[in-house]
Amino acid sequence: MLKLHSNMSKRKIEVAVISDVHLGTYGCHAKELQKYLKSIDPKILVLNGDIIDIWQFRKSYWPESHTKVIQRIVKMIADGTQVYYLTGNHDEILRRYTNFKISNFKLANKLLLKLDGKKVWFFHGDVFDVSMRHSKWLAKAGAVGYDFLILINRFVNVVLEWFGKEKYSLSKKIKNSVKKAVQFINDFELTAIEIALDKEYDCVVCGHIHQPAIRDYFRGNQTITYMNSGDWIENLTSLEYNQGEWSVFKYSIKDMPEDSPDELDLEEINSPLDISYIMKDMKVYS
């Protein structure tokens, strides 16, 4: 179910899921994400892969707004939110730290939660991507091209807004017009669903393909709900679970509470979480 939430202050929710943020790239909507994270108070936050784009990480591009997203997440950890960071393909280097846990933060490849009696399986989904297994160099080249396309698209949208026209998504148009891209998305969803059904899970939650969705599938007497949290490049979406119901949250500036100064900076947060050694790996990787 797609819902647009309005008139929010700080909303208390049980679970929030975000993925495909791609911090460190031009296409990342970090300011919008930071506003969203400031507007919610979840018991559990699932970061479902590709949060930091280590593939394209460069010392020359890391805006303050990207740092603020990290600060906000660390503050949520310090304030008691249980945070799970599930690795994706763009942040796959973090897989060497799988099962790292400190305080109420855990790094993992996948996650199984029981919510109101239902088994919910979370993972990024890149394991289903053939290009990741056999042509990683091509996937990385495509990621660079995608980031460049998003940069061009932003310029196009500035011009369109200047003339009072609606924004336009070049990448969505390309995806929707290319049969192979559409087929890949369909195959991705069906693969995730089939595996989850075999494991007798009730819900499967993915990222990776940047396509927000909540859909029910049926096989014989089995029913499963497939969900995808979308991304913070084009769709600016998350998944939220509250009072036994899942919904897709789509960012809209009018729904955000008025800006207030950040309560704490990263270095002021009294938290045992130390990510410095991970950041060192990112610099080496770049």
C-alpha atoms as a printed R data frame, in Angstrom:
    type eleno elety resid chain resno      x       y       z
1   ATOM     1    CA   MET     A     1  0.000   0.000   0.000
2   ATOM     2    CA   LEU     A     2  1.403   3.392  -1.001
3   ATOM     3    CA   LYS     A     3  0.755   6.086   1.583
4   ATOM     4    CA   LEU     A     4  1.672   9.744   1.681
5   ATOM     5    CA   HIS     A     5  2.063  10.871   5.281
6   ATOM     6    CA   SER     A     6  1.346  14.473   6.161
7   ATOM     7    CA   ASN     A     7  1.419  16.910   9.086
8   ATOM     8    CA   MET     A     8  4.253  15.073  10.778
9   ATOM     9    CA   SER     A     9  6.208  16.057  13.839
10  ATOM    10    CA   LYS     A    10  8.429  13.250  15.176
11  ATOM    11    CA   ARG     A    11  6.589  10.073  14.268
12  ATOM    12    CA   LYS     A    12  7.041   6.978  16.397
13  ATOM    13    CA   ILE     A    13  7.120   3.862  14.223
14  ATOM    14    CA   GLU     A    14  8.166   0.274  14.845
15  ATOM    15    CA   VAL     A    15 10.413  -0.329  11.817
16  ATOM    16    CA   ALA     A    16 11.868   1.895   9.086
17  ATOM    17    CA   VAL     A    17 13.770   0.476   6.093
18  ATOM    18    CA   ILE     A    18 15.946   2.517   3.734
19  ATOM    19    CA   SER     A    19 18.308   1.339   1.018
20  ATOM    20    CA   ASP     A    20 20.303   2.561  -1.968
21  ATOM    21    CA   VAL     A    21 21.216   5.934  -0.510
22  ATOM    22    CA   HIS     A    22 24.599   6.000  -2.305
23  ATOM    23    CA   LEU     A    23 26.302   8.498  -0.034
24  ATOM    24    CA   GLY     A    24 29.356   9.835  -1.830
25  ATOM    25    CA   THR     A    25 27.699  10.218  -5.242
26  ATOM    26    CA   TYR     A    26 26.244  13.246  -7.001
27  ATOM    27    CA   GLY     A    27 22.816  11.663  -7.258
28  ATOM    28    CA   CYS     A    28 22.313  11.146  -3.519
29  ATOM    29    CA   HIS     A    29 19.530  13.221  -1.943
30  ATOM    30    CA   ALA     A    30 21.271  13.416   1.441
31  ATOM    31    CA   LYS     A    31 19.549  16.606   2.624
32  ATOM    32    CA   GLU     A    32 16.138  15.098   2.053
33  ATOM    33    CA   LEU     A    33 17.115  11.852   3.756
34  ATOM    34    CA   GLN     A    34 18.473  13.681   6.767
35  ATOM    35    CA   LYS     A    35 15.173  15.574   7.107
36  ATOM    36    CA   TYR     A    36 13.277  12.304   6.885
37  ATOM    37    CA   LEU     A    37 15.429  10.613   9.527
38  ATOM    38    CA   LYS     A    38 14.966  13.621  11.823
39  ATOM    39    CA   SER     A    39 11.194  13.293  11.429
40  ATOM    40    CA   ILE     A    40 10.907   9.694  12.674
41  ATOM    41    CA   ASP     A    41 11.600   7.804  15.905
42  ATOM    42    CA   PRO     A    42 11.762   4.103  14.952
43  ATOM    43    CA   LYS     A    43 12.385   1.226  17.330
44  ATOM    44    CA   ILE     A    44 14.295  -0.519  14.520
45  ATOM    45    CA   LEU     A    45 16.088   1.013  11.525
46  ATOM    46    CA   VAL     A    46 17.173  -1.351   8.749
47  ATOM    47    CA   LEU     A    47 19.797   0.045   6.371
48  ATOM    48    CA   ASN     A    48 19.321  -2.422   3.536
49  ATOM    49    CA   GLY     A    49 22.476  -1.996   1.468
50  ATOM    50    CA   ASP     A    50 24.256   0.573  -0.695
51  ATOM    51    CA   ILE     A    51 24.077   3.217   2.011
52  ATOM    52    CA   ILE     A    52 27.661   4.363   1.369
53  ATOM    53    CA   ASP     A    53 28.733   4.019  -2.266
54  ATOM    54    CA   ILE     A    54 32.259   2.707  -1.754
55  ATOM    55    CA   TRP     A    55 32.515   1.781  -5.440
56  ATOM    56    CA   GLN     A    56 32.497   5.482  -6.323
57  ATOM    57    CA   PHE     A    57 33.930   6.872  -3.110
58  ATOM    58    CA   ARG     A    58 36.317   9.756  -3.761
59  ATOM    59    CA   LYS     A    59 38.058  12.142  -1.415
60  ATOM    60    CA   SER     A    60 37.131  15.075  -3.648
61  ATOM    61    CA   TYR     A    61 33.369  14.611  -3.182
62  ATOM    62    CA   TRP     A    62 31.853  14.159   0.255
63  ATOM    63    CA   PRO     A    63 29.524  17.106   1.064
64  ATOM    64    CA   GLU     A    64 28.585  18.099   4.599
65  ATOM    65    CA   SER     A    65 25.034  16.908   3.955
66  ATOM    66    CA   HIS     A    66 26.371  13.357   3.516
67  ATOM    67    CA   THR     A    67 28.217  13.562   6.829
68  ATOM    68    CA   LYS     A    68 25.003  14.749   8.501
69  ATOM    69    CA   VAL     A    69 23.211  11.575   7.409
70  ATOM    70    CA   ILE     A    70 25.899   9.505   9.164
71  ATOM    71    CA   GLN     A    71 25.618  11.790  12.197
72  ATOM    72    CA   ARG     A    72 21.862  11.355  12.288
73  ATOM    73    CA   ILE     A    73 22.109   7.555  12.162
74  ATOM    74    CA   VAL     A    74 24.743   7.502  14.914
75  ATOM    75    CA   LYS     A    75 22.511   9.751  17.026
76  ATOM    76    CA   MET     A    76 19.603   7.354  16.514
77  ATOM    77    CA   ILE     A    77 21.835   4.518  17.742
78  ATOM    78    CA   ALA     A    78 22.839   6.588  20.777
79  ATOM    79    CA   ASP     A    79 19.175   7.348  21.476
80  ATOM    80    CA   GLY     A    80 18.249   3.656  21.574
81  ATOM    81    CA   THR     A    81 17.143   2.766  18.041
82  ATOM    82    CA   GLN     A    82 18.246  -0.743  17.055
83  ATOM    83    CA   VAL     A    83 20.119  -0.278  13.767
84  ATOM    84    CA   TYR     A    84 20.962  -3.100  11.362
85  ATOM    85    CA   TYR     A    85 23.314  -2.316   8.482
86  ATOM    86    CA   LEU     A    86 22.873  -4.976   5.777
87  ATOM    87    CA   THR     A    87 25.569  -4.849   3.123
88  ATOM    88    CA   GLY     A    88 24.905  -4.416  -0.606
89  ATOM    89    CA   ASN     A    89 27.113  -4.504  -3.686
90  ATOM    90    CA   HIS     A    90 28.236  -0.856  -3.563
91  ATOM    91    CA   ASP     A    91 29.333  -1.258   0.060
92  ATOM    92    CA   GLU     A    92 30.416  -4.899  -0.253
93  ATOM    93    CA   ILE     A    93 33.824  -4.180   1.289
94  ATOM    94    CA   LEU     A    94 32.011  -3.975   4.638
95  ATOM    95    CA   ARG     A    95 31.194  -7.679   4.344
96  ATOM    96    CA   ARG     A    96 34.580  -8.424   5.892
97  ATOM    97    CA   TYR     A    97 33.023  -7.086   9.119
98  ATOM    98    CA   THR     A    98 29.890  -9.269   8.915
99  ATOM    99    CA   ASN     A    99 28.356  -9.891  12.345
100 ATOM   100    CA   PHE     A   100 30.252  -6.968  13.846
101 ATOM   101    CA   LYS     A   101 28.117  -5.735  16.754
102 ATOM   102    CA   ILE     A   102 28.490  -2.925  19.229
103 ATOM   103    CA   SER     A   103 25.819  -1.432  21.448
104 ATOM   104    CA   ASN     A   104 22.561  -1.587  19.466
105 ATOM   105    CA   PHE     A   105 24.263  -1.539  16.045
106 ATOM   106    CA   LYS     A   106 24.888  -4.684  13.994
107 ATOM   107    CA   LEU     A   107 26.475  -5.220  10.578
108 ATOM   108    CA   ALA     A   108 25.186  -8.246   8.656
109 ATOM   109    CA   ASN     A   109 24.417  -9.606   5.193
110 ATOM   110    CA   LYS     A   110 20.807 -10.526   5.924
111 ATOM   111    CA   LEU     A   111 18.283 -10.274   8.717
112 ATOM   112    CA   LEU     A   112 15.259 -12.231   9.907
113 ATOM   113    CA   LEU     A   113 12.785 -10.488  12.213
114 ATOM   114    CA   LYS     A   114  9.541 -11.752  13.686
115 ATOM   115    CA   LEU     A   115  6.976  -8.962  13.625
116 ATOM   116    CA   ASP     A   116  3.545  -9.652  15.090
117 ATOM   117    CA   GLY     A   117  4.021 -13.380  14.504
118 ATOM   118    CA   LYS     A   118  5.200 -13.005  10.887
119 ATOM   119    CA   LYS     A   119  8.700 -13.906   9.704
120 ATOM   120    CA   VAL     A   120 10.193 -11.038   7.698
121 ATOM   121    CA   TRP     A   121 13.396 -11.615   5.702
122 ATOM   122    CA   PHE     A   122 15.592  -8.617   4.831
123 ATOM   123    CA   PHE     A   123 18.541  -8.590   2.413
124 ATOM   124    CA   HIS     A   124 19.835  -6.235  -0.294
125 ATOM   125    CA   GLY     A   125 19.320  -8.504  -3.296
126 ATOM   126    CA   ASP     A   126 22.522  -8.124  -5.300
127 ATOM   127    CA   VAL     A   127 23.112 -11.887  -4.993
128 ATOM   128    CA   PHE     A   128 20.439 -12.315  -7.693
129 ATOM   129    CA   ASP     A   129 22.224  -9.977 -10.120
130 ATOM   130    CA   VAL     A   130 24.069 -11.981 -12.798
131 ATOM   131    CA   SER     A   131 26.227  -8.972 -13.723
132 ATOM   132    CA   MET     A   132 27.475  -8.861 -10.131
133 ATOM   133    CA   ARG     A   133 28.631 -12.475 -10.267
134 ATOM   134    CA   HIS     A   134 30.168 -12.551 -13.744
135 ATOM   135    CA   SER     A   135 30.813  -8.977 -14.965
136 ATOM   136    CA   LYS     A   136 31.459  -6.831 -11.921
137 ATOM   137    CA   TRP     A   137 33.589  -4.403 -13.951
138 ATOM   138    CA   LEU     A   138 30.598  -3.816 -16.233
139 ATOM   139    CA   ALA     A   139 28.317  -3.232 -13.239
140 ATOM   140    CA   LYS     A   140 30.790  -0.702 -11.832
141 ATOM   141    CA   ALA     A   141 31.012   1.087 -15.183
142 ATOM   142    CA   GLY     A   142 27.223   1.179 -15.295
143 ATOM   143    CA   ALA     A   143 27.146   2.716 -11.813
144 ATOM   144    CA   VAL     A   144 29.413   5.549 -12.962
145 ATOM   145    CA   GLY     A   145 27.232   6.097 -16.031
146 ATOM   146    CA   TYR     A   146 24.090   6.078 -13.907
147 ATOM   147    CA   ASP     A   147 25.527   8.712 -11.561
148 ATOM   148    CA   PHE     A   148 26.446  10.905 -14.557
149 ATOM   149    CA   LEU     A   149 22.933  10.477 -15.988
150 ATOM   150    CA   ILE     A   150 21.411  11.568 -12.666
151 ATOM   151    CA   LEU     A   151 23.654  14.652 -12.683
152 ATOM   152    CA   ILE     A   152 22.463  15.576 -16.185
153 ATOM   153    CA   ASN     A   153 18.876  14.886 -15.132
154 ATOM   154    CA   ARG     A   154 19.158  17.370 -12.255
155 ATOM   155    CA   PHE     A   155 20.240  20.085 -14.700
156 ATOM   156    CA   VAL     A   156 17.348  19.196 -17.024
157 ATOM   157    CA   ASN     A   157 14.884  19.422 -14.125
158 ATOM   158    CA   VAL     A   158 16.199  22.843 -13.076
159 ATOM   159    CA   VAL     A   159 15.472  24.079 -16.622
160 ATOM   160    CA   LEU     A   160 12.025  22.421 -16.619
161 ATOM   161    CA   GLU     A   161 11.127  24.009 -13.262
162 ATOM   162    CA   TRP     A   162 12.296  27.387 -14.569
163 ATOM   163    CA   PHE     A   163  9.682  27.092 -17.345
164 ATOM   164    CA   GLY     A   164  7.017  25.797 -14.941
165 ATOM   165    CA   LYS     A   165  7.119  22.222 -16.256
166 ATOM   166    CA   GLU     A   166  7.010  18.974 -14.288
167 ATOM   167    CA   LYS     A   167 10.231  17.168 -13.409
168 ATOM   168    CA   TYR     A   168 11.298  14.325 -15.681
169 ATOM   169    CA   SER     A   169 13.255  11.141 -14.884
170 ATOM   170    CA   LEU     A   170 15.588  10.137 -17.698
171 ATOM   171    CA   SER     A   171 16.637   6.873 -16.039
172 ATOM   172    CA   LYS     A   172 13.045   5.781 -15.358
173 ATOM   173    CA   LYS     A   173 12.149   6.503 -18.975
174 ATOM   174    CA   ILE     A   174 15.089   4.417 -20.175
175 ATOM   175    CA   LYS     A   175 14.296   1.539 -17.794
176 ATOM   176    CA   ASN     A   176 10.626   1.488 -18.735
177 ATOM   177    CA   SER     A   177 11.389   1.522 -22.454
178 ATOM   178    CA   VAL     A   178 13.984  -1.248 -22.411
179 ATOM   179    CA   LYS     A   179 12.382  -4.683 -22.273
180 ATOM   180    CA   LYS     A   180 15.455  -6.323 -20.736
181 ATOM   181    CA   ALA     A   181 15.418  -3.885 -17.809
182 ATOM   182    CA   VAL     A   182 11.733  -4.563 -17.159
183 ATOM   183    CA   GLN     A   183 12.329  -8.319 -17.418
184 ATOM   184    CA   PHE     A   184 15.273  -8.079 -14.997
185 ATOM   185    CA   ILE     A   185 13.075  -6.374 -12.393
186 ATOM   186    CA   ASN     A   186 10.359  -9.009 -12.807
187 ATOM   187    CA   ASP     A   187 12.874 -11.869 -12.578
188 ATOM   188    CA   PHE     A   188 14.492 -10.289  -9.519
189 ATOM   189    CA   GLU     A   189 11.174 -10.097  -7.668
190 ATOM   190    CA   LEU     A   190 10.132 -13.632  -8.599
191 ATOM   191    CA   THR     A   191 13.496 -15.082  -7.530
192 ATOM   192    CA   ALA     A   192 13.279 -13.376  -4.131
193 ATOM   193    CA   ILE     A   193  9.705 -14.565  -3.691
194 ATOM   194    CA   GLU     A   194 10.413 -18.191  -4.667
195 ATOM   195    CA   ILE     A   195 13.315 -18.473  -2.207
196 ATOM   196    CA   ALA     A   196 11.306 -16.844   0.592
197 ATOM   197    CA   LEU     A   197  8.367 -19.161  -0.054
198 ATOM   198    CA   ASP     A   198 10.654 -22.202   0.104
199 ATOM   199    CA   LYS     A   199 11.954 -20.959   3.464
200 ATOM   200    CA   GLU     A   200  8.329 -20.432   4.611
201 ATOM   201    CA   TYR     A   201  8.815 -16.746   5.342
202 ATOM   202    CA   ASP     A   202  5.836 -14.391   5.334
203 ATOM   203    CA   CYS     A   203  7.539 -11.315   3.881
204 ATOM   204    CA   VAL     A   204 10.708 -10.581   1.899
205 ATOM   205    CA   VAL     A   205 12.232  -7.083   1.875
206 ATOM   206    CA   CYS     A   206 14.853  -6.088  -0.704
207 ATOM   207    CA   GLY     A   207 16.585  -3.059  -2.190
208 ATOM   208    CA   HIS     A   208 19.049  -2.994  -5.122
209 ATOM   209    CA   ILE     A   209 16.693  -2.355  -8.060
210 ATOM   210    CA   HIS     A   210 15.505   1.099  -6.893
211 ATOM   211    CA   GLN     A   211 11.843   0.168  -7.412
212 ATOM   212    CA   PRO     A   212  9.632   0.787  -4.323
213 ATOM   213    CA   ALA     A   213  6.899  -1.811  -4.026
214 ATOM   214    CA   ILE     A   214  4.578  -3.780  -1.774
215 ATOM   215    CA   ARG     A   215  2.911  -6.736  -3.471
216 ATOM   216    CA   ASP     A   216  1.278  -9.986  -2.363
217 ATOM   217    CA   TYR     A   217  2.040 -13.211  -4.228
218 ATOM   218    CA   PHE     A   218  0.272 -16.549  -3.989
219 ATOM   219    CA   ARG     A   219  1.511 -20.107  -4.602
220 ATOM   220    CA   GLY     A   220 -1.013 -22.823  -3.797
221 ATOM   221    CA   ASN     A   221 -2.032 -22.237  -0.215
222 ATOM   222    CA   GLN     A   222  1.033 -20.054   0.471
223 ATOM   223    CA   THR     A   223  0.978 -16.259   0.522
224 ATOM   224    CA   ILE     A   224  3.978 -13.959   0.700
225 ATOM   225    CA   THR     A   225  4.424 -10.198   0.628
226 ATOM   226    CA   TYR     A   226  7.264  -8.833  -1.506
227 ATOM   227    CA   MET     A   227  8.566  -5.377  -0.590
228 ATOM   228    CA   ASN     A   228 11.260  -3.070  -1.897
229 ATOM   229    CA   SER     A   229 12.358   0.119  -0.141
230 ATOM   230    CA   GLY     A   230 13.269   1.935  -3.376
231 ATOM   231    CA   ASP     A   231 16.106   4.460  -3.154
232 ATOM   232    CA   TRP     A   232 17.233   7.989  -2.244
233 ATOM   233    CA   ILE     A   233 18.445   8.854  -5.735
234 ATOM   234    CA   GLU     A   234 15.216   9.149  -7.716
235 ATOM   235    CA   ASN     A   235 12.252   7.856  -5.726
236 ATOM   236    CA   LEU     A   236 13.171   9.100  -2.216
237 ATOM   237    CA   THR     A   237 11.253   6.297  -0.519
238 ATOM   238    CA   SER     A   238 11.399   4.071   2.529
239 ATOM   239    CA   LEU     A   239  9.353   1.250   3.995
240 ATOM   240    CA   GLU     A   240  7.625   1.721   7.329
241 ATOM   241    CA   TYR     A   241  6.002  -0.819   9.619
242 ATOM   242    CA   ASN     A   242  3.584   0.260  12.326
243 ATOM   243    CA   GLN     A   243  0.579  -1.264  14.068
244 ATOM   244    CA   GLY     A   244  0.793  -4.446  11.996
245 ATOM   245    CA   GLU     A   245  0.862  -2.735   8.604
246 ATOM   246    CA   TRP     A   246  3.591  -2.000   6.043
247 ATOM   247    CA   SER     A   247  3.526   1.124   3.878
248 ATOM   248    CA   VAL     A   248  5.770   2.930   1.408
249 ATOM   249    CA   PHE     A   249  6.791   6.399   2.517
250 ATOM   250    CA   LYS     A   250  7.509   8.825  -0.332
251 ATOM   251    CA   TYR     A   251  9.378  11.985   0.609
252 ATOM   252    CA   SER     A   252  7.661  15.309   0.066
253 ATOM   253    CA   ILE     A   253  9.022  18.585   1.403
254 ATOM   254    CA   LYS     A   254  5.556  19.710   2.474
255 ATOM   255    CA   ASP     A   255  5.288  16.695   4.771
256 ATOM   256    CA   MET     A   256  8.481  17.490   6.658
257 ATOM   257    CA   PRO     A   257  8.445  19.374   9.968
258 ATOM   258    CA   GLU     A   258 10.164  22.748  10.062
259 ATOM   259    CA   ASP     A   259 13.943  22.584  10.231
260 ATOM   260    CA   SER     A   260 15.527  22.775  13.641
261 ATOM   261    CA   PRO     A   261 19.234  22.886  14.514
262 ATOM   262    CA   ASP     A   262 20.906  19.498  14.922
263 ATOM   263    CA   GLU     A   263 20.954  18.583  18.591
264 ATOM   264    CA   LEU     A   264 24.381  16.942  18.421
265 ATOM   265    CA   ASP     A   265 27.345  16.719  16.097
266 ATOM   266    CA   LEU     A   266 29.024  13.367  15.503
267 ATOM   267    CA   GLU     A   267 31.963  14.071  17.823
268 ATOM   268    CA   GLU     A   268 29.589  15.168  20.610
269 ATOM   269    CA   ILE     A   269 27.579  11.948  20.638
270 ATOM   270    CA   ASN     A   270 28.309   9.842  23.703
271 ATOM   271    CA   SER     A   271 28.265   6.491  21.927
272 ATOM   272    CA   PRO     A   272 30.703   3.560  21.842
273 ATOM   273    CA   LEU     A   273 30.210   3.206  18.087
274 ATOM   274    CA   ASP     A   274 33.514   3.710  16.281
275 ATOM   275    CA   ILE     A   275 33.489   3.595  12.480
276 ATOM   276    CA   SER     A   276 36.907   5.171  11.955
277 ATOM   277    CA   TYR     A   277 38.592   1.923  10.909
278 ATOM   278    CA   ILE     A   278 35.862   1.294   8.344
279 ATOM   279    CA   MET     A   279 36.335   4.795   6.924
280 ATOM   280    CA   LYS     A   280 40.081   4.051   6.602
281 ATOM   281    CA   ASP     A   281 39.218   1.036   4.464
282 ATOM   282    CA   MET     A   282 37.038   3.255   2.280
283 ATOM   283    CA   LYS     A   283 39.979   5.587   1.639
284 ATOM   284    CA   VAL     A   284 42.197   2.680   0.688
285 ATOM   285    CA   TYR     A   285 39.458   1.277  -1.547
286 ATOM   286    CA   SER     A   286 39.033   4.593  -3.364
